[in-house]
Amino acid sequence: VADYMGGHYKLAVLVLTVVLIGSTLWFTFMLYISIIPFSTVGLYTSYIVISVAGIALTPLFYELSVEASYPIAEGITSGVLTWSNSFFGLLFLLAFYIPNIGTSWMNWTALGAGVAVVPLMLMFKEKYGRLSVDTGQ
C-alpha cells in the first residue's frame, strides 16, 4: 500500500495519528473516566482501532524518515529509529518499578505521545529525494 502512497506519507501519518488519538480518548473516557458508558463491544472496538492505527503508523514513520534523511543510508536511519524506539520503550517499562504508580498513566502517556506527533508533523517539511531517484524524476 505504501508504494501507491509515495509522496503522501505525511498525510497518512497525520490521519492515522488523529484516528489513534480519537480511539485512545474513546478507550480512556470509557474505561477510566466513565464519560462514555462502558460496553464490551466499545472496549474491544476502541482497542482494535488503537492497535491497527499504531501498527500501521510504524512502517509509515520509517518510510517517511528514510525519505527525509536521503541520501543517508536506510540502515542508519532505521537503526536510529529502532534504537530510540527501544530506549523510550525501556523507559516506559521501567516506570512500572515506581511504587504504587498504578496503570492509568499508561493511557495518558500514549495519548500525550500521539498528541505530540501532530504539531511536529505539521511543522515537518516533507521531501521525497529517494522517491524521485527511484522513479527517475
C-alpha positions in Angstrom: 0.0 0.0 0.0 2.9 2.4 0.9 4.2 2.0 -2.7 1.0 3.6 -4.0 1.1 6.3 -1.4 4.5 7.7 -2.4 4.6 11.4 -1.8 1.8 11.3 0.7 3.3 9.7 3.8 2.9 12.9 5.9 -0.8 13.0 5.2 -1.2 9.3 6.0 0.7 9.7 9.3 -1.4 12.6 10.3 -4.7 10.9 9.5 -3.7 7.7 11.3 -2.4 9.7 14.3 -5.7 11.5 14.6 -7.5 8.2 14.5 -5.1 6.9 17.1 -5.8 9.9 19.4 -9.6 9.6 18.9 -9.6 5.9 19.7 -7.3 6.4 22.7 -9.6 9.1 24.1 -12.6 6.8 23.5 -10.8 3.9 25.3 -9.7 6.2 28.2 -13.0 8.0 28.6 -14.9 4.7 28.7 -12.6 2.7 30.9 -11.1 5.3 33.4 -13.2 8.4 33.4 -16.7 7.0 32.6 -17.7 9.9 30.4 -18.6 7.3 27.8 -20.7 4.4 29.1 -18.8 1.1 29.3 -19.6 -1.6 26.9 -17.6 -4.7 26.0 -18.1 -4.0 22.2 -16.9 -0.5 22.6 -13.9 -1.6 24.6 -12.9 -4.2 22.0 -13.6 -1.8 19.1 -11.6 1.0 20.5 -8.7 -1.3 21.4 -8.7 -2.8 17.9 -8.7 0.6 16.3 -5.8 1.7 18.6 -3.8 -1.5 17.6 -4.5 -1.2 13.8 -3.6 2.5 13.7 -0.5 2.0 15.9 0.7 -0.9 13.8 0.1 1.0 10.5 2.0 4.0 11.7 5.3 2.2 12.4 6.3 1.4 8.8 5.0 4.8 7.6 7.2 6.6 10.1 10.2 4.5 9.0 9.4 5.3 5.3 9.0 9.0 5.9 12.2 9.1 8.0 14.2 7.3 5.3 12.8 9.7 2.7 13.6 12.7 4.8 17.2 11.6 5.5 18.1 10.6 2.0 21.0 10.2 0.9 21.9 8.8 4.3 21.7 5.1 4.1 18.4 3.5 5.1 20.1 1.2 7.5 21.5 4.1 9.5 18.1 5.9 9.7 16.3 2.7 10.6 18.9 1.9 13.2 18.5 5.3 14.9 14.7 4.9 14.8 14.9 1.4 16.2 17.3 2.4 19.0 15.2 5.4 20.0 12.0 3.3 19.9 13.7 0.7 22.2 15.0 3.4 24.5 11.6 5.0 25.1 10.0 1.6 25.4 12.5 0.8 28.1 11.7 4.0 29.9 8.0 3.1 29.7 8.6 -0.3 31.1 11.0 0.9 33.9 8.2 3.2 35.1 6.5 0.0 36.5 9.2 -0.1 39.1 7.9 3.1 40.7 6.0 2.0 43.7 2.2 2.5 43.6 2.2 4.1 40.2 -0.9 2.2 39.0 -1.9 1.8 35.4 -4.0 4.8 34.3 -0.8 6.8 33.5 -0.3 4.4 30.6 -3.3 5.7 28.6 -2.4 9.4 29.3 1.2 8.7 28.2 0.0 7.1 25.0 -2.4 10.0 24.4 0.3 12.5 25.0 2.7 10.8 22.6 0.0 10.9 19.9 -0.9 14.5 20.6 2.9 15.4 20.4 3.1 13.9 16.9 0.5 16.2 15.4 2.3 19.6 15.7 5.7 18.0 14.9 4.3 16.5 11.7 2.6 19.8 10.8 6.0 21.6 11.1 7.8 18.8 9.2 8.6 19.7 5.6 8.4 16.6 3.5 10.8 15.9 0.7 11.0 12.8 -1.3 14.5 12.6 -2.7 14.7 8.8 -2.7 11.3 8.5 -4.4 12.3 10.9 -7.1 15.5 8.9 -7.7 13.6 5.6 -7.8 11.0 7.0 -10.2 13.6 8.8 -12.3 12.0 12.3 -11.9 
